[in-house]
Structures are given as structure tokens and as C-alpha cells.
Amino acid sequence: MKPMKEIYLDNAATTPVAEEVIEVMERAFRENYGNPSSLHRKGMEAERSIKETAEIIAKTLRCDPKELLFTSGGTESNNLAILGAAEANARHGKKVLTTAVEHPSVANAVKELAERGFMVRVLPVDAKGRVSLEALEAEADEEAVLCSMMMVNNEIGTIQPLEEAAEILHRKAPHALLHVDAVQGYGKVAFDLRKIQADLLSVSGHKLFGPKGSGFLYVKEKTKLKPLLFGGGQQKNLRSGTENVPAILGLGKAAELAFEDFAGKRERLYALRERLISAVTAIDGVSVNGGTDREIAAPHIISVSTEDVRAEVLLHALEEEGIYVSAGSACSSHKKNISATLQAIGLKKSLLDCTVRFSLSTRTMEEEIDAAASAMKKLVPALRRYTRR
């Protein structure tokens, strides 16, 4: 029997599309259907709407609209940034740096570079998931052409020290570009593009109430990239293919909404996060992974380990209560591999398969947090007794 009310706490996996975004996209489907490459009026209208969207997003980053490429989402943006930048700059060296806690769309792209003959160095992290700046200092050198580092970890919510990392990278590795996977950071945490000194930055629309299949890659002026797709030469020959106008316009609206009262939304999310952490850690055998300090923890992701209760069991028990959470990253949850992030932070083996992720959004309500915590208090002891029999 379906619960009376659904409580959706898996927003790091995806978010529902905002009504305002749906309206913009519906209008584009019905009216703005021209091919942006066409020379007639309908084509020029479509092209103009894309340029206007680029201007909206550029304001949120304080960059030039011409530095934005529209993509199909975070995976494509990450792959284009990593493969494209490494190949385009290989004449300077073939060393690539990354961290041990990256999203699969980064980690697997870097593995592909290793297959192509690049020398990959994976930087360790501490128990909270923060990259070792000492390791970066040791590995950054004249052979390095790229460093890919996420802004916010998608499983435990840790914020990386990007400003400090950028300073080290650019001081020690004069040819290295910095790629930032900002899929879980854009619209959630405050950052200054100039201070983090990113040459490339990836964003996905469906993490902020935009449509799936939408995203963008910021490419700093004069940054060299080799394209992944070849065709009609759209988007400065870097991303061929007819632009998905409705998705691009929907992404622009979602970005605009995300930055309305940004500080107020972020403060509210932190309050909700702290409310949930306080409640669940009062349960025997329940602990939170990553940092709890606001300086190093994003406001919307909480990783919870529960002794003697497997993540999949707890996930489905919560689902029966109408509460939706994730067993780690949704992008890899169908695979039985143990989380690389949880291993990298040194989580004890008994908890690796006992960790779930709660992820909030600006739509999350206090009563939903309280209901989730109440369900945990009821379910965890009961499931633990069942497990120990």
C-alpha cells in the first residue's frame, strides 16, 4: 500500500523539475522550435534564446557568456573537460592529477587517459574526504597538464579546498589546467570563480530543478580543448550537434531560480542538515561521515552509517514509510562495488555496506526531516535485532 505522503530526500541523485522550468520548456517546444543553425527567422530566434540563456548563467558565475558550452549534463561536461583538455595539451606533458573521491564520470574518464598513455596520480584524502594538499604539492610539476577535482563530494558532501589547491597547482605546475566538477556545488555552496581559478567547470541541470539531459561546461577563455563530438561545428567546433533548445532554456531558468535569495536558501538548508544530524546521531550505532563544520560540509548532503544494518535493507524500510534516500551515489547504486569514497576516507569495513545518503533541497520541510529522523529511530533498532538473529 502506497504511503499517504512521499518524503523525497534523494535530491543529490536528481530533483523534480520546477514548474517555472516546465513552463519555459513547454513554450520552447511549442514556439521556439527552430534550428539555431538555420538562417531564417525561426532559427535566429532559437539562436538568440540560447545566447540569452548563456547571459543568465554567466551572471551567476561572473564570467563571459562566450565561455559557456551547453552539454547533455555532468557526465558529458566532465568527459569533455578531462579528455579534451588532456589531449589538447599533451605536448606540455602527460601527467594528470585527480583525487580518490571523484564521481565515476571523472574517475573513469581519467582511467581512459591512463589507457591512452597518460601518467595518472590519484591524490589521497583525509578522514573527512578533504584532499591532501601535501600530496598535491608533491605531485604538481612541469609534466602535469590537468588536475580534476570536485567541488562537493556527491556521497558525503565534503567541500574541497579549491582555492588552496589552485594556488599550489598554478605555482608548481605552470602548464596544468584545473577542472572542477561543480555538479553538487553549483547553486548549493558559495564560490568565486576567480578565486578557485578554474579553467574548466562542469554543471548538471537536473540537480537544481532543471531537466535531465541538460548541463554546461565553463571553458576559460583561451583554454585549449579537443572535442568529443564531430559534426556541424556548433558551439565553436567544441560540441557539434543541434542544440537542445528547450533543455538549454530550462537549464537557464533553473540556474536563475537557484540564485534567488541564495544566502537565505543556503542558511535554511544548513539548519535542516544540522537538525537531521542531531536527531539521527542520537540513535545508538549511527554516525555521520564527512565534515559537520559548515566550512567543509555542503548544506544538502548527509552520509549516515548504521552499525549492523545494511544500506539496502534500511533504504527499502524507509521507502515503506514513504521516505526516499540513496545507498551512496545513484550513478553507481545498481552496481555492487563498494564505494571508493567511503574506502578512501578510511571508513571501517563493517560500515561500508551500511551507509545511506540523505540529500535535501530548498523544498525540504522541517516536518519531513523530523519524520525521517523518527522513522530512523523506529526502524534501526528493529532492523538491527533482525540482523543479529
C-alpha positions in Angstrom: 0.0 0.0 0.0 1.4 3.4 -1.0 2.1 5.8 1.9 -0.1 8.9 2.2 2.8 11.3 1.8 6.1 10.9 0.0 9.2 12.4 1.5 11.9 12.8 -1.1 15.3 13.0 0.4 17.4 11.9 -2.6 18.0 15.3 -4.2 21.7 14.7 -4.9 20.5 12.0 -7.3 18.0 14.2 -9.1 15.4 16.8 -8.4 11.9 17.3 -9.7 11.6 19.8 -12.4 10.4 23.2 -11.2 7.1 24.4 -12.6 8.7 27.6 -13.8 11.2 25.4 -15.8 8.4 23.3 -17.2 6.6 26.4 -18.4 9.7 27.8 -20.2 10.4 24.4 -21.8 6.8 23.9 -22.9 6.8 27.3 -24.6 10.1 26.4 -26.3 8.7 23.1 -27.6 5.6 24.8 -29.0 7.0 28.1 -30.3 10.8 28.2 -30.3 11.3 25.0 -32.4 13.7 26.4 -35.0 17.2 25.0 -35.5 19.7 27.5 -34.1 21.9 27.0 -37.1 19.2 28.0 -39.6 19.5 31.4 -41.2 15.8 32.2 -41.3 13.8 34.0 -38.5 12.8 30.8 -36.6 16.5 29.8 -36.5 17.6 33.2 -35.4 15.0 33.2 -32.6 16.3 29.9 -31.3 19.9 31.1 -31.5 19.0 34.3 -29.7 17.3 32.5 -26.9 20.4 30.3 -26.4 22.6 33.5 -26.1 20.1 35.0 -23.6 20.3 31.8 -21.5 24.1 31.9 -21.6 24.0 35.5 -20.3 21.7 34.4 -17.4 24.1 31.6 -16.4 27.2 33.8 -16.9 25.8 36.3 -14.4 25.7 33.5 -11.7 29.4 32.8 -12.4 30.5 36.3 -13.2 32.1 35.1 -16.5 31.8 35.8 -20.2 28.8 34.1 -21.8 31.1 33.1 -24.6 33.0 30.9 -22.1 30.0 28.5 -21.7 29.3 25.3 -23.7 25.9 23.6 -23.4 26.1 19.9 -22.9 23.8 16.9 -22.0 24.8 17.1 -18.4 27.6 16.4 -15.8 28.9 13.3 -17.4 29.5 14.8 -20.8 30.8 18.0 -19.3 33.3 16.1 -17.2 34.4 13.9 -20.1 34.8 16.8 -22.5 36.9 18.7 -19.9 39.1 15.8 -18.9 39.7 14.0 -22.2 39.5 17.2 -24.3 41.9 19.2 -22.1 44.5 16.4 -21.6 44.7 15.6 -25.3 44.8 19.2 -26.4 47.7 20.0 -24.1 49.6 16.7 -24.2 52.6 18.4 -25.9 53.4 20.0 -22.5 53.3 16.7 -20.6 51.2 13.6 -19.9 50.7 13.8 -16.2 47.1 14.0 -14.8 46.1 14.6 -11.2 42.8 13.7 -9.5 41.6 12.7 -6.1 40.5 9.4 -4.6 36.9 10.5 -4.1 35.8 11.7 -7.6 32.5 10.9 -9.3 32.6 7.9 -11.7 32.3 10.3 -14.7 35.6 11.8 -13.6 37.3 8.7 -12.3 36.5 6.6 -15.4 37.5 9.4 -17.8 40.9 9.6 -16.0 41.2 5.8 -16.3 40.7 6.2 -20.0 43.5 8.7 -20.1 45.7 6.1 -18.4 44.8 3.6 -21.1 46.0 6.2 -23.7 49.4 6.5 -22.1 48.9 9.4 -19.6 50.5 9.1 -16.2 47.7 9.4 -13.6 48.3 10.3 -10.0 45.4 9.8 -7.5 45.7 12.1 -4.5 44.6 10.7 -1.1 42.1 12.4 1.2 41.7 12.6 4.9 39.0 11.0 7.1 36.6 13.8 6.2 37.2 13.5 2.5 39.4 16.6 2.0 42.3 16.2 -0.5 45.8 16.1 0.8 47.4 19.4 -0.2 50.8 18.0 0.7 50.3 15.2 -1.9 49.2 17.8 -4.4 52.3 19.9 -3.6 54.5 16.8 -4.2 52.9 15.7 -7.4 52.3 19.0 -9.2 55.2 19.6 -11.6 56.1 20.8 -15.1 54.8 17.5 -16.5 51.3 18.0 -15.2 48.7 19.2 -17.7 45.5 18.7 -15.8 44.1 18.4 -12.3 40.5 17.3 -11.9 38.9 17.9 -8.5 35.3 18.1 -7.4 33.8 21.0 -5.5 31.5 18.9 -3.3 31.6 15.2 -2.9 28.4 13.6 -4.2 28.3 10.9 -1.4 29.4 12.6 1.8 29.1 16.3 1.0 32.7 17.4 1.7 33.8 20.7 0.2 37.3 20.6 -1.3 39.8 23.4 -0.6 39.8 24.6 -4.2 41.4 28.0 -3.6 44.4 26.4 -1.8 44.7 23.7 -4.3 44.6 26.1 -7.2 47.4 28.2 -5.7 49.6 25.1 -5.3 48.8 23.8 -8.8 49.4 27.0 -10.7 52.6 27.7 -8.7 54.1 24.2 -9.1 52.6 23.1 -12.5 52.7 26.0 -15.0 51.1 24.1 -17.8 48.3 22.4 -15.7 44.7 23.3 -16.1 42.3 23.0 -13.2 39.0 21.2 -13.9 36.3 21.5 -11.2 33.3 19.1 -11.1 30.7 21.5 -9.6 27.7 19.3 -10.2 26.9 19.1 -6.5 28.3 22.6 -5.7 26.8 25.0 -8.2 23.7 26.6 -6.7 24.4 25.0 -3.3 27.7 26.4 -2.0 29.2 29.8 -2.4 32.3 30.1 -4.5 34.1 32.8 -6.5 35.3 31.5 -10.0 38.2 33.9 -9.9 39.4 32.7 -6.5 39.2 29.0 -7.3 41.0 29.8 -10.6 39.1 27.0 -12.5 39.9 26.7 -16.2 37.1 24.3 -16.7 33.9 23.8 -14.6 31.1 21.3 -15.0 27.4 21.7 -14.1 24.3 19.5 -14.5 20.8 20.9 -14.7 18.8 18.1 -13.1 20.5 18.6 -9.7 18.8 22.0 -9.4 15.2 21.5 -10.5 16.2 21.6 -14.2 15.6 19.0 -16.8 17.7 15.8 -17.2 19.9 15.9 -20.2 21.0 19.5 -19.6 24.2 20.9 -18.4 27.1 23.2 -19.3 30.9 23.4 -19.2 32.6 26.6 -18.4 35.8 26.9 -20.5 38.0 29.8 -19.6 39.0 32.0 -22.5 42.0 30.6 -24.4 41.7 27.2 -22.8 42.5 24.5 -25.4 40.1 21.6 -25.8 39.8 18.7 -28.3 36.1 17.9 -29.0 34.5 14.6 -28.3 31.8 15.1 -30.9 32.3 15.9 -34.6 29.7 17.2 -36.9 28.4 20.6 -38.0 30.7 22.6 -35.8 28.2 24.1 -33.4 29.4 25.8 -30.3 32.8 26.9 -31.7 33.5 23.4 -33.0 33.8 22.1 -29.5 30.4 20.5 -29.2 28.8 19.6 -32.5 25.1 18.7 -32.8 21.9 20.7 -33.0 21.4 22.4 -29.6 18.6 21.1 -27.4 16.9 24.5 -27.1 14.1 23.5 -24.6 16.6 21.8 -22.3 19.0 24.8 -22.5 16.3 27.3 -21.8 15.0 25.1 -18.9 18.6 25.0 -17.5 18.8 28.7 -17.7 15.6 29.2 -15.8 16.7 26.6 -13.2 20.0 28.5 -12.7 18.2 31.8 -12.3 15.9 30.3 -9.6 18.8 28.7 -7.8 20.4 32.0 -7.2 17.4 33.9 -6.0 17.9 34.6 -2.2 20.9 32.2 -2.4 22.2 33.1 1.0 18.8 32.6 2.7 18.3 29.2 1.0 21.7 28.0 2.0 21.2 29.1 5.6 17.9 27.2 5.7 19.5 24.1 4.2 22.3 24.1 6.8 19.7 24.4 9.6 17.8 21.4 8.2 21.0 19.4 7.8 22.0 20.1 11.4 18.5 19.2 12.6 18.7 15.8 10.9 22.3 15.1 12.1 21.4 15.9 15.7 18.4 13.6 15.6 20.0 10.6 13.9 23.3 10.6 15.8 21.2 10.3 19.0 20.4 6.8 17.8 22.8 4.1 19.1 25.3 3.0 16.5 24.6 5.7 14.0 27.3 8.0 12.8 27.8 10.7 10.1 30.6 10.7 7.5 32.5 13.7 6.3 32.6 17.0 8.0 30.0 18.7 10.1 31.6 22.1 10.1 29.9 24.4 7.6 33.3 25.4 6.2 33.9 22.0 4.8 30.4 20.5 4.5 27.8 21.3 1.8 24.3 22.0 3.2 22.4 19.4 1.3 24.2 16.0 1.7 24.3 13.9 4.8 26.1 10.4 4.8 24.9 8.2 7.6 26.4 4.8 8.6 24.3 2.5 10.7 26.0 -0.4 12.5 24.7 -3.9 11.7 22.0 -2.6 9.2 22.8 -3.0 5.6 22.1 0.1 3.5 19.8 -1.6 1.0 17.7 -3.0 3.8 17.4 0.4 5.5 16.7 2.1 2.2 13.7 -0.2 1.4 12.5 0.0 5.0 12.4 3.8 4.8 10.7 3.5 1.4 7.9 1.6 3.0 7.5 4.6 5.2 7.3 6.8 2.1 10.9 8.2 2.6 13.3 8.1 -0.3 17.0 8.1 0.3 20.0 6.6 -1.5 22.6 3.9 -0.8 25.5 6.1 -1.9 25.7 7.6 -5.3 22.7 7.0 -7.6 25.0 6.9 -10.6 26.6 3.7 -9.3 24.0 2.3 -6.9 22.9 -0.5 -9.3 26.4 -2.0 -9.1 27.7 -4.0 -6.2 31.0 -2.2 -6.0 31.9 -0.8 -2.6 32.1 3.0 -2.6 35.5 4.3 -3.5 34.8 7.4 -1.5 34.0 5.5 1.7 37.1 3.4 1.3 39.2 6.5 0.7 38.1 8.2 3.9 39.0 5.0 5.8 35.5 4.1 6.9 35.8 0.8 8.8 34.8 -2.3 6.7 31.8 -3.2 8.7 30.2 0.1 7.8 31.0 0.2 4.1 27.8 -1.6 3.2 25.8 0.1 5.9 25.8 3.7 4.7 22.9 5.7 3.2 22.8 9.2 1.9 20.1 11.8 2.8 20.1 14.7 0.4 18.0 17.8 0.8 16.6 20.5 -1.4 15.2 24.0 -0.9 11.8 22.3 -1.0 12.6 20.1 2.0 10.5 20.9 5.1 11.2 20.7 8.8 8.4 18.2 9.3 9.9 16.0 6.6 13.3 16.0 8.4 11.5 15.2 11.7 9.6 12.3 10.0 12.7 10.9 8.6 14.5 11.0 11.9 11.5 9.5 13.6 11.4 6.6 11.1 15.2 6.0 11.7 14.6 5.9 15.4 11.9 3.3 14.9 13.5 1.2 12.2 17.2 1.0 13.1 16.8 -0.9 16.4 14.2 -3.3 14.8 16.3 -4.0 11.8 19.4 -4.5 13.9 17.6 -7.1 16.1 16.5 -8.9 12.9 20.1 -8.8 11.5 21.7 -10.1 14.7 19.4 -13.2 15.0 
